[in-house]
Amino acid sequence: MINIYKKITLLLALSFFISLVAKEVTIGYQGIFNPWKHAIATGEFERVTGYKINWRKFDSGASVINAMASKDLQIAVAGSSPIAAGASRGVDMQLFWILEDINAAEALVVRNGSGINGPSDLVGKTIAVPFGSTTHFHMLFALEVYKINPSDVKIVNVQPNAMVGLWQKGEIDGAFVWDPALGRLKQNGKVLITSGELSAMGKATFDGMVVDRRWGRRNRKFMTQFVQIMAKADASYRDNPSAWTADSPQVASIVSLVGGNKEDVPGVLALYGFPTIEEQLSSKWLGGGRNGGAVKALTETSKFLLSQKKVPSVQRSYAKFVTDSYVKAASRAK
């Protein structure tokens, strides 16, 4: 009888220990201005879910995906290009939330005095992009749209933090980039086309949230609650963007987590699109299976990365790397 009691006690202790372990998660985020940072800063995720959350800040999507592959993260933010690269390499993760439609937050801007007044004037000019990025992908797509051979444009590999100096020296005629570099270049340039316009033509780019597939399945309640908090944060901004001023607590939260100038935050937020739950579930994004927008975007981006020798091969299908199940659950639980 004593042995039975000992076994029961051990099983209960083990069960309790497992429950504690299961209620901890590590989530990676990046230095992007977006509404959900306010929910992080206020502790809403922990308060609603009851989980201990270890928040880790990353400087690049590539490092995020490497951490996902190593199982150091369970949930993380990355751009569509790093997500496509990870999926192409077989990282066992799923895109479950479109954090933001990049929209006008990435754009091809040309320098005043460069002689570029329209698409045809790009021929013979020097355009800077970070190779392998979403803007590199969209730069080549823009040339396809304009019916310009990429070999007729000098496309150079420049990181955003180095673009402004080259721009000021007149060493580049244009750049396809994001803020804060984009804002600096706009001061002496004009936008030729945005990522939002190119996405509408069939090749979308976005920032998304991915989850380790097995972890997500084992923590469905958490995932449902997580999505609900994300949707609430986005709605708070969409419903009243004028409340997100430089002096608001929401913007203070964002800057406390990612740095930057609070005066820049409202303008940058206005450049993005934050899809509703209904839009997330539509065929434009997570819905639609193989024909869904997110699956198509990962497919096209992976082909681009293969052409740039950034991945060794592409998957037969990217549908298994996208799921709308957690958004559906969050929608039903409203």
Phi, psi and omega in degrees: 000319180298319180298322179296315179297320179298317180296317180297317180298316179296319180295319179295319179295318179296318179299318179296317180298316180297321180295325178293316179298319183294337183266031176229140183212146176249126185236130179261136176229167180236170183281059179249137176285113176204159188300326187294343178298329179295321178292327176295310185297327182273357179077019184295323181299315179293319183296319183281317187273333184080003180273150166278123183245125175263110182269129179234129180267136179237152181264347182210154177294326181298317180292328176298311183294324176299320179292323175296317181297327180274001181066023177279342178235151173255328179223144181199162177257136174205160176283166183297330180290310175299323178298316178298320179297316179296317178297319180298329179273358175087018176298129187279078183221165178225136171285123184235353181206132174273106183295317176198140167283120186301326170053238182267006181284348171232135185205155172270112180244138182244145186285136173300133182089001180281347183086006179265108179249347180199173183307318184298337181284354178291336181302127178084358182265165180254119182240129182264137173213152170282116184301139178083000183269175176298326181286329175296315177303313182285333176297314180292325177293321178300318179295324176297316178298319182281355182060044178246131177291126180305332180290346179271358177237137178273101180262120185244149182273107181224131176284149185308320184291347179258352186291320186299317179298315179295323178299312182295330178278353181078017182277344173232148181264341181193172179205146173250109192205179181239174178288152007277347180300320181303315180298321179294319182289328179297337181296334178226040181197181179223148181280127178270319177199150180253163176295329177298318179293321180289323178299322180294342180271000172123354180231092187279151168234153183196167166255135184226170176247132180241154179229144171301125189305308183294319181297318179300316180296326182278349184228051186297321180297316178300314182299320178297314179295321180300313179297320179298321178292319177300314181296321179296317180297315179296319180295324179300321178284311183301320185285336183206065183299333181293343178283343182270066181274170180301332183260008182281155177296331179296313180290324176300321178297315181299311182294327180296332182268323187244352182082193180094182180263131182297332180294336183277338190298311182302319180294321180290317179303323183293342181279338184269162169246134180245098186300142174287171176301319180297319178290323177302319183280349182285168179290350175293330184234259190278336181280178175090000179059226181298335182264006179288156183299319181294318179297316178298319180297316179295323179296309182294321180294322179295322176298319177297314180297325177295318179296333179267005179061033178269341175226151183282336182195173177241156179284153175296325178211143178256007182298325182288349179264006179230136176221141174251008187295321183286326177290321176300316180297318179295323180293319180291329186275358182296000000 
